[in-house]
Amino acid sequence: MVQTVVARGTVPESSSFRDTYLKAYRGMLLARILDDKLASLYRGGKIHGGVFLGRGQEALSVSIGLSLRKQDIFAPLIRDAAGRLAFGETVLDAVRTYMGSPLGPMRARDGNVHRGKPREGLFVMISHLGAMISMVNGALLAHRFKGITGTVGVASLGEGGTSTGAFHEALNQAAVERLPLVLVVANNEYAYSTPTSRQFACRDLVDKAIGYGIKGHDVEGNDLDACLRLLQDAVDRARNGQGPQLVVARLLRLCGHGEHDMADYVDPRLKSATHGRDCLKVAEEQILQQGWTDRSCLETWRNEAIHKVEEAVAIVQREPAPDPYRENWCALASKHLSEGFSGTGA
């Protein structure tokens, strides 16, 4: 298959793209501020369990969320806060889950990244990452069996996840069945602390698309312009019956694997490379260069995002925590905890 290689793009002049770009930037900004607040709460002992930030991957992530429609399926990764928000997750739901509120979507049954609303197409992340592809495949096949057409499923993965057997089996199934799957791989140089040189021997991960007989796309993951255009193109191809699409984005994780990780194993040379730039700063520079707004407006947007996050945290901090001695620890499949049940208060 011919690969679609997208380097750093030139922003189209259309007002519709400008509006999309600015919406995406504000989504990235909100996700970054939310992540920073969660990191602060974690360091202050207010969050139990891990905190995993999307710093450096917001451009790719938000582009996924904005490329999808309401009836589509999105299986996000731990660093997909921007994509979750763009797809419809609320800041309040995210904070409630991290802080263990029983009013959150997981009813305090699970922590941080393992959250979602499957009935709304937002799938709960599986830590064994390759398995997320087959989960999306199953949903897409169910849609096919039910006669539901026009839907697309996106599964997010890191480059380390492509080394798993589940990745091979699921991508092979999607290719054979020609499912409308878009597999987005964030190649952020390290699977936790394992460098890509110890993960795969091929020249580039996008080359794997050829072996499965599907379309491969390559994109600079910190370039919002390129990510928006490429993700929309891949989703449109899948929606129009052109089969699975593999998108590989090269970028750098600008933090440790989690807040517990100092990431001192990262090669300093990567931080000065083009793909090591902060995608949020790259987007800000593009906005100012195009004259789409000024620094005063950017600061206003930042303050609005800070207020939104702080307001959500204040609400959750006033909510009662679950009492382990009184809680009936039944499964989320139980009627009074099931998704959409009005009696939960969520």
C-alpha positions, -999 to 999 in steps of 0.1 A, spaced: 0 0 0 12 35 -7 19 55 25 5 89 30 33 109 45 24 142 61 51 165 74 46 198 90 17 213 72 7 247 59 -25 259 76 -53 264 50 -67 299 49 -104 290 52 -124 304 81 -139 270 88 -104 255 94 -94 285 114 -124 279 137 -116 242 140 -80 250 148 -89 275 175 -114 250 190 -87 224 190 -62 247 206 -86 255 234 -93 218 239 -55 212 242 -52 241 266 -80 228 288 -65 193 288 -30 206 298 -44 227 326 -65 197 339 -34 175 337 -13 201 357 -40 203 383 -43 165 387 -5 163 390 -6 189 418 -34 170 436 -14 138 433 17 154 448 -5 168 476 -18 133 485 -53 141 472 -53 114 445 -45 78 452 -32 56 424 -13 68 394 -15 100 374 -5 99 338 -2 131 318 -7 138 281 18 166 280 32 167 245 5 145 229 -25 169 231 -24 179 194 -27 143 182 -53 135 209 -76 165 203 -75 158 166 -89 123 172 -118 136 193 -127 164 168 -126 140 138 -153 117 152 -191 120 153 -214 114 182 -223 78 171 -187 68 166 -164 48 190 -133 61 208 -110 39 228 -85 63 244 -51 59 260 -38 72 293 -25 104 276 -58 111 257 -73 137 280 -76 162 251 -93 136 229 -117 125 257 -127 161 263 -131 168 225 -153 136 222 -176 148 250 -162 139 284 -167 166 310 -140 180 332 -162 171 362 -164 134 351 -126 133 348 -120 149 382 -146 128 399 -129 96 387 -94 107 397 -106 118 432 -127 87 438 -161 103 439 -190 78 438 -208 103 415 -183 98 387 -189 75 357 -171 46 374 -189 51 407 -156 50 426 -151 14 414 -119 22 395 -93 49 393 -80 76 370 -76 64 334 -100 35 335 -132 54 329 -157 59 302 -193 58 290 -196 29 266 -232 37 257 -220 70 244 -191 54 225 -164 64 250 -148 31 259 -130 23 291 -92 19 287 -77 -16 290 -42 -15 305 -32 -44 282 -32 -20 254 -33 -42 223 -66 -56 236 -83 -23 230 -82 -28 192 -102 -61 193 -126 -43 217 -133 -17 190 -134 -44 163 -161 -62 183 -182 -30 185 -178 -23 148 -188 -59 140 -219 -56 162 -228 -24 144 -225 -43 111 -247 -72 123 -273 -48 135 -273 -29 102 -259 3 117 -238 21 90 -216 51 88 -198 46 121 -160 47 127 -140 33 156 -107 47 168 -83 28 190 -53 46 205 -20 29 211 16 36 220 45 23 200 51 -3 228 16 -17 223 25 -26 187 49 -53 200 20 -74 215 3 -104 200 -31 -87 206 -20 -59 182 -13 -84 154 -44 -105 159 -67 -75 161 -52 -56 132 -52 -87 110 -89 -93 118 -98 -56 111 -80 -59 77 -96 -91 67 -131 -79 77 -124 -44 62 -137 -27 94 -139 11 96 -111 11 122 -86 39 126 -56 28 147 -37 58 160 -2 50 173 16 77 193 52 69 188 66 89 218 100 72 217 96 52 250 74 24 261 77 35 298 115 34 298 121 11 268 134 30 238 121 23 203 154 6 193 144 -22 216 108 -23 204 109 -28 167 135 -33 139 115 -19 109 125 15 95 92 30 107 61 17 124 40 29 95 57 2 73 37 -24 93 5 -12 74 19 -29 42 20 -63 58 -16 -61 68 -28 -48 35 -41 -15 49 -35 22 44 -6 38 64 -2 74 73 27 92 90 23 126 108 43 150 130 25 145 162 32 179 177 19 198 146 -18 206 152 -24 216 116 -10 183 102 -28 162 129 -62 178 123 -60 173 85 -45 138 86 -69 124 113 -99 138 95 -87 123 62 -81 88 79 -115 89 96 -132 99 63 -115 71 44 -126 45 70 -161 59 70 -163 57 32 -156 20 31 -118 21 25 -110 -2 53 -87 1 83 -63 30 85 -30 30 105 -19 64 117 16 67 132 25 100 149 60 108 159 63 130 190 79 131 224 64 125 258 72 157 277 69 140 311 76 107 328 55 76 322 35 88 352 40 114 379 60 88 399 86 86 371 114 112 367 121 101 331 159 105 335 164 78 309 152 101 281 180 110 256 185 148 259 190 150 222 153 141 216 142 171 236 159 195 211 146 176 180 117 190 159 93 164 172 104 171 207 88 206 207 58 213 229 27 210 207 8 236 227 36 262 221 37 252 184 -1 258 181 2 292 199 29 303 175 8 293 145 -22 312 158 -3 344 164 15 341 130 -18 337 112 -32 367 131 -62 346 143 -61 362 177 -37 380 200 -18 372 232 -45 389 253 -71 366 240 -49 336 246 -45 346 282 -82 350 286 -87 315 273 -61 302 297 -78 319 326 -112 305 316 -98 270 314 -82 274 349 -115 286 363 -133 256 348 -109 231 362 -107 248 397 -145 249 398 -148 211 390 -122 203 417 -140 225 443 -173 206 435 -157 172 439 -139 181 471 -173 189 486 -188 156 476 -188 127 500 -162 100 495 -172 63 494 -174 46 528 -156 12 523 -175 -2 554 -209 7 541 -204 5 504 -220 -25 486 -191 -33 463 -212 -48 435 -203 -46 398 -211 -16 376 -235 -39 357 -258 -38 388 -290 -18 379 -285 10 405 -249 16 392 -255 10 355 -247 37 330 -275 61 325 -294 52 356 -309 84 370 -307 74 406 -270 76 409 -267 114 408 -240 112 381 
